[in-house]
Amino acid sequence: MGRISNWLFAPDQDRIGISWLFLKALAIIYLGAFLSLAVQIDGLVGQNGIIPFDERLAHVYSIYGELAWLRLPTIFWIDSSDTILIGAAYAGCVFAVLLFLGLFQRIALIALFVLYLSLFHAGQTFMNFQWDYLLLESGFLAIFLVGGPNRLIVFLFHWLLFRLRFLSGFSKLQSEDPAWSGFETLKYYFETQPLPHVGSWYAHQLPEWVLRSGTATVLFAELVVPFFIFLPRPFRLFAAAITILIQLAIIATSNHNFINLLTIVLCLFLLDDRIGRSQNKNDLPSIPSAGLNRSWFQPVLRGITLAAVALVLFTSISMMSMMLMNRHLPDSMMTAMHWLRAYGVGNIYHVFPAMQTERQELIVQGSHDGHEWQTYVFKYKPTYTNQAPAFIVPHQPRLDWMMWFVPTQNPVLLPWFDRFIDQLYRNEPTVTALLAENPFSEQAPRYIRIMSYRYRFSTPEERAHDGHWWKAEYLGQFPDVRPRIP
């Protein structure tokens, strides 16, 4: 047993430089994620936000009592004021800079994980996304990189990347979506994704055979290539190359915040230090030790690491098995999963399992008299058809993103939207600050209506004629229109 343990915890000499680079890149992604939250968290979930976190805390406490902090792990049990929410986001920025500079790395990584986990729970529906889970898991594993990588932690990074890629592909098959099975997904994707940018318009104009080939390539990259992660070096390098190229193509055609950047960074562990350096190991950058190399601490650190590994593997394998077999786990096990996943590990990943075939945009308008209407303009969600869609990676404007889901008229999603409209009636400053234009800054509107339009990208000929990126067709007043499916 001791020999197995020694082998698992043996330093991975081939990835010392890779680990150093990974931590630098992770620091940059953390910085972008925290900055993105800092400028919007109060309007989303502050005390006068769309869905105040105070209400969620009170609800959880009413159910679990003194154990509520275990069920919902967040530092905001102490104080959930707007100042603390914003302060936590900016504190994350500070720790990200420390991590990038190589200062107090383990402390910085623990702080980053705790802060992002706290904000993740505070964000509620606005942060219930694949990339938030992925950053939490990546950040958690990174804590154990300080002092140098070992075989066990490198395996867990491989396992995380495998789950992200393979489960995303499997979910596409499981959904039985005709766009994926018919290799037509990219015919719709660039136009119907939540927040396109200019590159999306150009990609949408590609010939149909290119779009079909691209769809097939995505399925190959998600269903076959992930297994190469666990094969010898040439296969791993191929897996890294294919995955990175696809992520770069997505960035060039989509606004998906930091998930594609983080996926690229996770691919680093498929590489090794033989790439891009001389064979002189003295040329490698060093990873600062945690400053806790005393003999008594190493067994403690190994014990903590093994407990963390067991937690990750138990949760992830259980949830993955449930997804692959398409059946629920026993109730007692599901309860355990819900408690464990609250700590940001063992998640299921399923990126775009079903594809939308049309784009419905909601235009929110207000009026003082019910006759003259003025439009609320979102910062990045399409509104004006002549406005070029902006490139905003790695930022994610959470309100703009969530507006994409509302046309489905899913009852689970409508409550937050109703709260948003209520705050517009009140002209709440923290909420209207999330918008690009508030035409009622002086006096709140008496009436609000939501107009539904079908948006499509203009053709090159149409754009050459009038300069518009979009064409809009009026569908009716929301919610008295056909829901978007899916």
C-alpha positions in Angstrom: 0.0 0.0 0.0 2.9 2.3 0.8 4.4 1.7 -2.6 1.2 2.5 -4.3 0.8 5.7 -2.3 4.4 6.7 -3.1 3.8 6.1 -6.8 0.6 8.2 -6.8 2.2 11.1 -5.0 5.5 10.9 -6.8 6.3 14.3 -8.5 5.4 14.5 -12.1 8.7 15.7 -13.4 7.4 16.0 -17.0 4.8 18.7 -16.0 6.6 21.1 -13.7 6.6 23.8 -16.3 3.1 22.9 -17.5 1.8 23.3 -13.9 3.6 26.6 -13.5 1.9 27.8 -16.7 -1.5 26.4 -15.7 -1.5 28.4 -12.5 -0.6 31.6 -14.3 -3.4 31.0 -16.8 -5.9 30.1 -14.1 -5.1 33.3 -12.3 -6.0 35.3 -15.5 -9.3 33.4 -15.9 -10.1 33.9 -12.2 -9.4 37.6 -12.6 -11.7 37.9 -15.6 -14.5 35.9 -13.9 -14.4 38.0 -10.7 -14.2 41.3 -12.6 -17.2 40.3 -14.6 -19.2 39.6 -11.4 -18.0 42.7 -9.6 -19.8 45.0 -12.0 -23.2 43.3 -11.9 -23.6 41.2 -8.8 -25.5 43.8 -6.8 -28.0 44.4 -9.6 -28.5 40.6 -10.0 -28.8 39.4 -6.3 -28.1 42.4 -4.1 -30.6 43.6 -1.5 -32.5 45.5 -4.2 -31.5 43.3 -7.0 -33.6 41.0 -9.2 -33.5 38.0 -6.9 -32.0 39.2 -3.6 -29.7 36.6 -2.0 -31.1 37.5 1.4 -34.3 35.8 0.5 -32.5 32.6 -0.5 -30.5 32.5 2.8 -33.6 32.9 4.8 -35.4 30.2 2.9 -32.5 27.7 3.4 -32.2 28.5 7.0 -36.0 27.9 7.5 -35.4 24.4 6.2 -32.1 23.4 7.7 -31.7 25.6 10.7 -28.2 25.6 12.2 -27.0 23.2 9.5 -27.9 25.7 6.7 -24.3 26.8 6.2 -23.3 23.2 5.4 -26.1 22.9 2.9 -25.3 26.2 1.3 -21.6 26.9 1.9 -21.0 30.6 1.5 -19.3 33.3 3.4 -22.4 35.5 3.0 -24.1 33.9 6.0 -22.0 36.5 7.9 -23.1 39.4 5.8 -24.9 39.6 2.4 -25.0 43.3 1.9 -24.3 44.8 -1.5 -21.0 46.1 -0.2 -19.9 42.6 0.9 -21.0 41.0 -2.3 -19.1 43.5 -4.4 -16.2 43.4 -2.0 -15.9 39.6 -2.3 -15.7 39.9 -6.1 -13.0 42.5 -6.0 -11.2 40.5 -3.3 -11.2 37.7 -5.8 -9.4 40.0 -8.2 -6.7 40.7 -5.6 -6.1 37.0 -4.9 -6.0 36.3 -8.6 -3.2 38.8 -9.0 -1.3 37.3 -6.0 -1.6 33.9 -7.7 -0.4 35.2 -11.0 2.6 36.8 -9.2 3.4 33.5 -7.4 2.8 35.0 -3.9 1.1 33.0 -1.2 -0.2 30.5 -3.8 -2.0 28.0 -1.6 -3.6 30.7 0.4 -4.6 32.5 -2.8 -6.0 29.4 -4.3 -8.1 28.5 -1.2 -9.4 32.1 -1.0 -10.3 32.1 -4.7 -12.2 28.8 -4.4 -14.1 29.9 -1.3 -14.9 33.3 -2.8 -16.1 31.9 -6.1 -18.1 29.2 -4.4 -19.7 31.9 -2.2 -20.6 34.0 -5.2 -21.7 31.0 -7.2 -24.4 30.3 -4.5 -25.2 34.0 -4.2 -25.8 34.2 -8.0 -28.5 31.5 -7.9 -30.1 31.1 -11.4 -27.7 33.7 -12.8 -24.7 31.5 -12.1 -26.1 28.0 -12.6 -23.9 27.3 -15.7 -21.4 24.8 -16.9 -18.5 27.3 -16.9 -19.1 28.2 -13.2 -19.0 24.5 -12.3 -15.9 24.0 -14.4 -14.0 26.9 -12.8 -14.9 25.7 -9.3 -13.6 22.2 -10.0 -10.5 23.5 -11.7 -9.8 25.9 -8.9 -10.4 23.2 -6.3 -7.9 20.8 -7.9 -5.4 23.6 -8.4 -5.1 24.0 -4.6 -3.2 20.6 -4.6 -0.8 21.7 -7.4 1.1 24.0 -5.1 4.6 22.6 -4.5 4.5 20.7 -7.8 2.3 18.3 -9.6 2.0 14.6 -8.8 0.5 11.7 -10.8 -2.7 11.7 -8.8 -3.6 15.3 -9.3 -2.6 15.2 -13.0 -5.0 12.3 -13.4 -7.8 14.2 -11.8 -7.2 17.1 -14.3 -7.4 14.5 -17.1 -10.6 13.1 -15.6 -12.1 16.6 -15.4 -11.3 17.3 -19.0 -12.6 13.9 -20.1 -15.9 14.5 -18.3 -16.3 17.9 -19.8 -15.7 16.8 -23.4 -17.3 13.3 -23.4 -20.4 14.2 -21.5 -21.0 17.2 -23.7 -20.9 14.9 -26.7 -23.0 12.1 -25.0 -25.7 14.6 -24.0 -26.1 15.5 -27.7 -26.8 11.9 -28.6 -29.0 11.4 -25.5 -31.2 14.4 -26.5 -31.9 12.8 -29.9 -32.0 16.3 -31.3 -32.4 16.2 -35.1 -30.1 19.1 -35.7 -27.2 17.0 -34.2 -28.1 13.7 -35.8 -28.7 15.4 -39.2 -25.4 17.3 -39.0 -27.3 20.6 -39.3 -26.4 22.2 -35.9 -24.0 24.8 -37.2 -26.6 25.9 -39.8 -28.5 27.4 -36.8 -25.9 27.7 -34.0 -24.2 30.9 -35.0 -27.5 32.8 -35.4 -29.4 31.4 -32.4 -26.7 31.2 -29.7 -27.3 33.5 -26.6 -24.9 36.3 -27.4 -23.3 36.2 -30.9 -20.6 38.6 -32.0 -19.4 39.8 -35.4 -17.6 36.6 -36.1 -20.8 34.7 -35.7 -22.3 36.6 -38.6 -19.5 35.7 -40.9 -19.5 32.0 -39.8 -23.2 31.9 -40.6 -22.5 32.7 -44.2 -20.2 29.7 -44.8 -21.3 27.1 -47.3 -23.6 24.3 -46.1 -21.0 21.6 -46.6 -18.5 23.4 -44.4 -21.2 23.8 -41.6 -22.1 20.1 -41.9 -18.4 19.1 -41.7 -18.0 21.3 -38.7 -20.8 19.6 -36.9 -19.3 16.2 -37.6 -16.0 17.4 -36.4 -17.5 18.6 -33.1 -19.2 15.2 -32.5 -15.9 13.4 -33.3 -14.0 15.8 -30.9 -16.5 15.2 -28.1 -17.3 11.5 -28.5 -14.0 9.9 -29.7 -11.1 12.3 -28.9 -11.7 12.4 -25.1 -10.6 8.7 -24.8 -7.3 9.7 -26.3 -6.6 11.6 -23.0 -5.7 8.3 -21.2 -3.6 6.9 -24.0 0.2 7.3 -24.7 1.7 10.7 -25.5 1.0 10.9 -29.3 -2.7 10.4 -28.7 -2.7 12.9 -25.9 -1.0 15.5 -28.1 -3.6 14.8 -30.8 -6.4 15.2 -28.3 -4.9 18.5 -27.1 -4.5 19.8 -30.7 -8.0 19.0 -31.8 -9.6 20.3 -28.6 -7.6 23.6 -28.6 -8.4 24.2 -32.3 -12.1 23.8 -31.7 -12.0 26.0 -28.7 -10.3 28.7 -30.7 -12.9 28.4 -33.4 -15.6 28.8 -30.9 -14.0 31.9 -29.5 -13.7 33.3 -33.0 -17.5 32.8 -33.6 -19.1 33.0 -30.1 -19.3 34.8 -26.8 -19.0 32.1 -24.3 -17.3 34.0 -21.5 -14.3 32.0 -20.1 -15.3 28.4 -20.7 -13.3 28.0 -23.9 -10.3 29.6 -22.4 -10.5 27.4 -19.4 -10.9 24.3 -21.6 -7.7 25.3 -23.5 -5.9 25.7 -20.2 -7.0 22.3 -19.0 -5.5 20.9 -22.2 -2.1 21.9 -20.9 -2.0 18.7 -18.8 -2.2 16.7 -22.0 1.2 18.2 -22.9 4.5 18.0 -21.1 7.7 20.0 -20.6 9.4 18.5 -23.6 7.3 20.8 -25.8 8.8 24.2 -26.4 12.0 23.9 -24.3 15.5 22.5 -24.3 16.2 19.2 -22.6 18.0 21.0 -19.8 15.8 20.7 -16.8 17.4 23.7 -15.2 15.6 25.8 -17.8 12.2 24.9 -16.2 10.3 27.5 -14.1 9.9 26.4 -10.5 6.6 26.2 -8.6 6.9 27.9 -5.2 6.5 25.5 -2.4 3.7 26.0 0.1 6.2 26.7 2.8 4.9 23.7 4.7 7.5 21.0 3.9 8.1 19.9 7.4 8.1 16.1 7.7 5.0 16.1 10.0 3.0 18.0 7.4 3.5 15.7 4.4 1.3 12.8 5.7 -1.4 15.4 6.7 -1.3 16.8 3.2 -1.5 13.4 1.7 -4.5 12.5 3.8 -6.3 15.7 2.8 -5.4 15.1 -0.8 -6.7 11.5 -0.7 -10.0 12.7 1.0 -10.4 15.3 -1.8 -9.7 12.8 -4.5 -12.3 10.3 -3.0 -14.8 13.2 -2.8 -14.3 14.1 -6.5 -14.3 10.6 -7.8 -17.3 9.4 -5.8 -19.4 12.4 -6.7 -18.4 12.6 -10.4 -18.6 8.8 -11.1 -22.0 8.6 -9.4 -23.4 11.6 -11.3 -21.9 10.4 -14.6 -23.3 6.9 -14.1 -26.8 8.4 -13.6 -26.5 10.4 -16.8 -25.1 7.5 -18.9 -27.7 5.1 -17.7 -30.5 7.7 -17.8 -31.9 6.7 -14.4 -32.0 8.2 -10.9 -29.8 7.1 -8.1 -31.4 5.8 -4.9 -32.9 8.6 -2.8 -30.3 8.4 -0.1 -27.5 8.6 -2.6 -29.2 11.5 -4.4 -29.5 13.4 -1.2 -25.7 12.8 -0.6 -25.0 14.0 -4.1 -27.0 17.2 -3.6 -25.0 18.0 -0.4 -21.6 17.2 -2.0 -22.2 19.1 -5.2 -23.0 22.2 -3.2 -19.2 22.3 -2.7 -18.6 22.6 -6.4 -17.2 19.2 -7.3 -18.4 16.2 -9.3 -20.6 18.0 -11.8 -22.3 16.8 -14.9 -21.4 18.7 -18.1 -23.7 19.0 -21.1 -22.9 21.9 -23.4 -25.6 22.6 -26.0 -27.3 19.2 -25.9 -30.2 20.5 -28.1 -30.0 23.2 -30.7 -32.5 26.1 -31.2 -33.6 26.5 -34.8 -34.9 30.1 -34.5 -34.0 33.2 -32.5 -36.7 35.0 -30.6 -35.7 38.3 -29.1 -37.7 40.1 -26.4 -37.8 43.9 -26.7 -38.8 45.5 -23.3 -40.6 48.9 -23.6 -42.1 51.3 -21.2 -44.5 54.2 -21.4 -45.9 57.0 -19.2 -49.2 57.2 -21.1 -49.7 53.9 -22.9 -49.3 55.5 -26.3 -45.7 56.6 -26.7 -43.3 53.8 -26.0 -39.6 53.8 -25.4 -37.2 50.9 -25.5 -34.9 49.6 -22.7 -31.6 48.8 -24.4 -29.5 45.9 -23.1 -25.7 46.2 -23.2 -25.0 43.2 -25.4 -28.3 41.4 -26.2 -29.4 42.2 -29.8 -31.8 45.1 -29.9 -31.1 47.4 -32.8 -30.8 45.5 -36.1 -28.2 47.9 -37.4 -25.9 47.4 -34.4 -23.0 45.0 -34.8 -22.9 42.3 -32.2 -20.0 42.9 -29.8 -17.1 40.6 -28.9 -17.0 40.4 -25.1 -15.0 37.3 -24.1 -14.3 36.6 -21.2 -17.1 38.8 -19.8 -20.5 37.3 -19.2 -23.4 39.8 -18.8 -25.6 37.5 -16.8 -28.9 39.4 -17.4 -28.4 39.6 -21.1 -27.6 35.9 -21.2 -30.6 34.9 -19.1 -32.9 36.9 -21.4 -32.1 34.2 -24.1 -34.0 31.6 -22.1 -37.2 33.6 -21.4 -38.8 32.9 -24.9 -39.1 29.2 -23.9 -41.7 30.3 -21.3 -40.3 27.7 -19.0 -42.2 28.2 -15.6 -38.9 27.7 -13.7 -37.3 30.7 -15.5 -40.2 33.1 -15.5 -40.2 34.1 -11.8 -36.8 36.0 -12.1 -38.1 37.7 -15.2 -41.2 38.9 -13.5 -39.0 40.2 -10.7 -36.9 42.0 -13.2 -39.9 43.7 -14.7 -41.1 44.7 -11.2 -37.8 46.4 -10.6 -38.1 48.4 -13.8 -41.5 49.6 -12.6 -39.6 50.8 -9.5 -36.8 52.2 -11.5 -34.4 50.5 -9.2 -30.9 51.9 -9.9 -28.9 48.8 -9.3 -31.0 46.9 -11.8 -31.3 49.6 -14.4 -27.4 49.9 -14.2 -27.3 46.5 -15.9 -28.8 48.0 -19.0 -27.1 50.2 -21.7 -30.0 52.6 -21.9 -32.8 53.4 -19.4 -35.2 55.8 -21.1 -36.9 56.4 -17.7 -34.0 57.6 -15.6 -36.0 60.6 -14.4 -39.4 58.9 -13.7 -40.4 55.3 -13.7 -42.8 54.2 -16.4 -46.5 53.5 -15.7 -46.7 50.8 -18.3 -44.4 48.1 -19.5 -44.8 45.7 -22.4 -42.6 43.0 -23.9 -42.6 42.7 -27.7 -41.5 39.4 -29.3 -39.6 39.3 -32.6 -38.0 36.6 -34.7 -34.4 37.7 -35.5 -32.2 36.3 -38.2 -28.9 37.3 -39.5 -29.0 39.4 -42.7 -27.5 37.9 -45.9 -24.4 39.6 -47.3 -26.6 41.1 -50.0 -29.0 42.6 -47.4 -26.2 43.9 -45.3 -24.5 45.5 -48.3 -27.8 47.2 -49.1 -28.8 48.7 -45.7 -25.9 47.9 -43.3 -28.1 45.9 -40.9 -26.7 42.8 -39.2 -30.1 41.5 -38.3 -33.6 41.2 -39.8 -36.5 41.3 -37.4 -40.1 39.9 -37.8 -42.7 40.9 -35.3 -44.4 37.9 -33.6 -46.6 39.5 -31.0 -46.7 40.7 -27.4 -45.0 38.4 -24.9 -46.2 36.0 -23.4 -49.1 35.7 -25.9 -46.8 34.1 -28.6 -45.7 30.6 -29.4 -42.9 29.5 -27.0 -39.6 28.8 -28.5 -38.8 25.1 -28.7 -36.3 24.1 -27.4 
